Every structure is written in structure tokens, then in C-alpha cells.
Amino acid sequence: MHSLFRAQIVVYMKSMNEYLIPFIGLKLGKHQFEFIINKKFFDEFSFDEFENCDIKADVVFEKKATMLEISFKHKGTVNVPCDLTGEQFDLPIKGNIKLVVQFGEEFNNDNDELLILPHGEHQIDLAQYLYEMIVLSIPQKRVHPGVKDGTLQTEALKKLNELQVKDPSAKEQSKKLKEENKEEIDPRWDKLKQLLTDK
């Protein structure tokens, strides 16, 4: 039976010591850590792409005889502006990563999934891995759910709707361009396609 160790850590201090896990004293087996991450965590990394956040991260730390295996998982929300309207909203995010820790002559973190710690090292800093996992899970395109379901009414949205192409002649031109592009296709391609379909 694996020994489970739970630690709930809330980030309030500027110091990042909360994320240093001293593995030397841990028994072999699985140990579980829980972190509640807020905006102050990201301030330490000078990351300011959102106004606020509420994220829970779970870390399962498995100590083996000659290595460590760490599984990170997070779920929560980040408060960001909508790309279309500028309205702030809570964007749900989630993600996970795995990390294998081995011991060698010198420190090496060139590989995202493998960390080499020098022999004699007795602790590991999880902060950078938590930071990267969360930041990479934030989508590039951020659209307010009210835009998708039509419940959000803002001046920016009204303006966007007014600017959409409603001129039927523009649609006709687009159709004509597509047809012209079809005609420009080299006829030899059609022969090749025919060979493939005749089989």
C-alpha cells in the first residue's frame, strides 16, 4: 500500500519555498501534494496576461529506488479579456504533464519530460513546472461564452455585426473566384486522380 501524504499549500508569500519538495526524507511510494494557485504565484514569474486566477493543482510524487516520477494535473479558471469584445470573463482551463527525475553528474533540464539532478541533491523545485503547465493550457483564442451563445450584448459586438459582409454581390464575387481557381488546376492532376479512383 502506497503511503499518501497530503499537503494543502496556499500561495500568499512572495517566497517560492512552498514548491520545494524535500524528497530525501520521503518513503518509497506515492505522495500527494495539493496547491491552490492564485495571481501572486504568476507575479513571481512577471506573468501578467490575466487579471486573476483560481487554480487547483494536484501533484503525485512517486519515489522509487533510483528515480522519481511526478505527475502534475491542474484545473481552474483565469480571468482574461475576450479577444472580440474586450469583456473580462473567467476562462476554464485544465491540463497535465509528467516528469521523470533521474540522478547524474550534473543538472540538466533540456528535456521537458526528463530532469537530471546531481547526485546528492535532496529537494526539487516544482514551481517552474506548475507555471509552464498552466500557461501552456491557456488557449491563444479567448472568446467570451456569451459571444458563442448570443447572450452577451456589447457595443463592440454590435459594431462587428454591422461590419460583416451583407452585400450579395460580394458573395457572388467570392463564388466566381473559387470557380476561376478550379479552372486553373493542371489537367494532369485530374488524370492522376482518375487512376486512383479506377482501382
C-alpha positions in Angstrom: 0.0 0.0 0.0 1.4 3.4 -1.0 1.8 5.9 1.7 -0.2 9.0 0.8 0.9 12.4 2.1 -1.4 15.3 1.6 -0.3 18.9 1.9 -2.5 21.8 1.1 -0.4 24.8 0.3 -1.9 28.3 -0.3 0.4 30.8 -2.0 0.4 34.1 -0.1 4.1 34.7 0.5 6.5 36.1 -2.1 8.9 33.3 -1.5 8.5 30.2 -3.6 9.7 27.8 -0.9 6.3 26.2 -0.8 7.2 24.4 -4.1 10.4 22.9 -2.9 9.8 19.3 -2.1 12.5 17.6 0.1 12.3 14.1 -1.3 15.3 12.7 0.8 13.0 12.1 3.8 10.1 10.6 1.9 9.4 6.9 2.0 9.4 4.9 -1.2 5.9 5.0 -2.8 3.4 7.7 -3.8 2.9 11.0 -2.1 0.2 13.5 -3.0 0.5 17.3 -2.8 -2.2 19.9 -3.4 -1.5 23.5 -4.3 -4.0 26.4 -4.6 -2.6 28.8 -7.1 -3.6 32.5 -7.4 -2.3 35.6 -9.1 0.6 36.1 -6.7 2.2 32.9 -8.0 2.3 34.3 -11.5 3.5 37.7 -10.3 6.7 35.9 -9.2 7.2 35.0 -12.8 6.3 38.5 -14.0 3.4 37.0 -16.0 0.5 39.4 -16.3 -1.7 38.1 -19.1 -4.7 37.8 -16.8 -6.3 39.8 -14.1 -6.9 37.0 -11.6 -7.0 33.2 -11.4 -8.3 30.4 -9.2 -6.4 27.1 -9.9 -6.1 23.9 -8.0 -3.0 21.8 -8.9 -2.5 18.2 -7.8 0.9 16.6 -7.8 1.5 12.9 -7.3 5.1 12.3 -6.4 6.3 8.7 -6.7 9.6 7.9 -5.1 11.4 4.8 -6.5 14.7 3.3 -5.6 16.8 5.1 -8.2 14.4 7.8 -9.7 11.3 9.9 -9.1 8.1 10.1 -11.2 6.0 13.2 -10.9 2.5 13.7 -12.3 1.1 17.2 -12.4 -2.6 18.0 -13.0 -4.5 21.3 -12.7 -8.0 22.7 -13.2 -9.4 26.1 -12.6 -10.1 29.5 -14.2 -8.2 32.5 -15.4 -9.8 35.9 -15.7 -9.0 37.2 -19.2 -10.4 39.8 -21.7 -12.4 38.4 -24.6 -10.5 38.8 -27.9 -13.6 40.0 -29.7 -15.3 42.3 -27.2 -12.6 43.1 -24.5 -15.1 42.0 -21.8 -13.4 40.2 -18.9 -14.5 36.7 -18.1 -13.4 33.5 -16.3 -11.9 31.1 -18.8 -11.9 27.5 -17.7 -8.5 25.7 -18.1 -7.1 22.3 -17.3 -4.1 20.2 -18.2 -1.4 17.7 -17.1 2.2 16.8 -17.5 4.5 14.1 -16.4 8.1 14.4 -15.3 10.8 11.7 -14.7 13.6 12.7 -12.4 16.9 10.8 -12.6 20.3 11.4 -11.0 23.6 12.1 -12.8 26.8 14.0 -12.8 25.3 17.5 -13.4 21.9 19.3 -13.5 20.1 19.1 -16.9 16.6 20.2 -17.7 16.9 20.3 -21.5 14.2 17.7 -22.0 10.6 18.8 -21.0 9.8 15.3 -19.6 13.2 14.4 -18.0 15.1 16.2 -15.3 18.6 15.2 -14.3 19.6 16.2 -10.8 23.1 15.9 -9.5 23.9 13.0 -7.1 23.4 14.2 -3.5 20.6 16.6 -4.4 17.9 16.3 -1.7 15.0 18.5 -3.0 13.2 19.5 -6.1 11.5 22.8 -7.1 8.1 22.3 -8.7 7.3 26.0 -9.3 8.6 26.2 -12.8 6.8 23.0 -13.9 3.5 24.2 -12.4 3.9 27.6 -14.1 4.7 26.1 -17.6 1.9 23.6 -17.4 -0.7 26.2 -16.5 0.5 28.9 -19.0 0.6 26.3 -21.8 -3.0 25.3 -21.1 -4.4 28.8 -21.7 -5.8 28.9 -25.2 -4.5 31.5 -27.7 -8.0 32.5 -28.7 -10.2 33.6 -25.8 -13.9 34.2 -26.6 -16.5 35.1 -24.0 -19.1 32.3 -23.7 -21.8 35.0 -24.1 -20.5 35.6 -27.7 -20.9 32.0 -28.6 -24.4 31.6 -27.2 -25.6 35.1 -28.1 -26.3 36.3 -24.6 -23.6 39.0 -24.5 -24.7 42.3 -25.9 -21.9 44.9 -26.2 -21.2 47.9 -28.4 -18.2 46.1 -29.8 -20.3 43.1 -30.9 -22.9 45.4 -32.5 -20.2 47.1 -34.5 -18.7 43.7 -35.6 -22.2 42.6 -36.8 -22.7 45.8 -38.7 -19.3 45.4 -40.5 -20.0 41.8 -41.6 -20.4 41.5 -45.4 -24.1 41.6 -46.2 -23.7 42.6 -49.9 -24.9 39.8 -52.1 -22.6 40.9 -55.0 -19.6 40.3 -52.6 -20.8 36.7 -52.2 -21.2 36.4 -55.9 -17.6 37.6 -56.5 -16.3 35.1 -53.9 -18.1 32.3 -55.7 -16.7 33.4 -59.1 -13.1 33.5 -57.7 -13.5 29.9 -56.4 -14.7 28.7 -59.9 -11.7 30.5 -61.6 -9.3 28.8 -59.2 -10.8 25.4 -60.2 -10.2 26.1 -63.9 -6.6 26.9 -63.3 -5.8 23.4 -61.9 -3.4 21.5 -64.1 -5.5 18.9 -66.1 -2.7 16.2 -65.4 -3.9 16.2 -61.7 -7.3 15.0 -62.9 -5.7 12.2 -64.8 -3.8 11.1 -61.7 -7.0 11.3 -59.6 -8.8 9.2 -62.2 -6.0 6.5 -61.9 -6.5 6.3 -58.2 -10.3 6.0 -58.4 -10.3 3.4 -61.2 -8.5 0.9 -59.0 
